[in-house]
């Protein structure tokens, strides 16, 4: 089967350094251009490009200017403004959190971790930073640490609700934390628990394509093909180019022996040779060796030189066929 990262696995192959707080001077009425160690958090176009921008008069204004730049898709300018905030208020958890989010999106895990840990160093119950750091740990396969941060995020959020409220989450709750806890539950083989976490995450954020994909994959683990297909299709309605959802949808079709549909889904995100190989792999897992051989041979025909994996799989499935034949002969 395939993990959420698209690699075949039969196990847990699924799917962050404390920083010294920086000091700054707040004597000026406006934020000064970045000139201190805070520059370590900035990675982007030269800051000279932003020298003509008006300087935010307050921390709140600086955060707002950064948020507006990020909404326009200019992450470099957003980083510039957030670092300016740290020049004025070096203990501002919100600025550190936003910086961490940007570096996570850029897959710069070291700076993301430093920024998020700095946010928690100043505000230990910052739900956003706890969630983001938990997700970052999961990306690095540090599951125990990730679980700790995600559970802290959920626990801190639940403090907002009275014990007799009847519900312990709302639209402000950390959907990504629940999604991450669902992934961990799936890794532990607790699919029912995982699906409960995903349902909460979707109640908070119904249009989260990654959570829909994860819920579908959890159903896939339970061999609930129809339910899995439904969730993958929902994910693709939201994100039509979501490669992992197409891969997983192809797997569901192959498990249902809907091979033409599987081929169509796979070919949305891979070449035809790989698509034929992957269908053959599923047929092999299902014990349909003759059909698996056909698909592996087609993969080799489509790409005889550049797809040695299909040759390896073909050799293996032929050996399996021989073993079955010998067993039947006895």
Secondary structure, 3 states (H helix, E strand, C coil): CECCCCCECCCCCCCCCCCCCCCCCCCCCCCCCCCCHHHHHCCCCCHHHHCCCCCCCCHHHHHHHHHHHHHCCCHHHHHHHHHHHHHHCCCCHHHHHHHHHHHHHCCCHHHHHHHHHHHHHHCCCCHHHHHHHHHHHHHCCCHHHHHHHHHHHHHHHHCCCCCCCCCCCCCCCCHHHHHHHHHHHHHCCCHHHHHHHHHHHHHHCCCCHHHHHHHHHHHHHCCCHHHHHHHHHHHHHHCCCCHHHHHHHHHHHHHCCCHHHHHHHHCCCCCHHHHHHHHHHHHHHCCCHHHHHHHHHHHHHHCCCCCHHHHHHHHHHHHHHHHHHHHHHC
